[in-house]
């Protein structure tokens, strides 16, 4: 392996700004902000918009996308009737 080409990993706090959820993990991301963690030590801080605490897939609060209108527009655009098959 080549020397000095890999980034240096360090402990970093990621903070979800939409849910005030934070977690400490290792990362090579660069940041100028810091935060005092639960253990009293200061760590680099990275603010993120979405995490497992706020993403609809993990929270179960997914919004239902109504695709019926999209399907009808597609069929109308390409002249496909409901009874025909694309074989």
Secondary structure, DSSP 8 states (H G I E B T S, - for coil): --TT-S---EEEEEEETTTTEEEEEEE----S-EEE-TTS-EEEEEEES--TTT-HHHHS-------HHHHHHHHHHHT--TT----
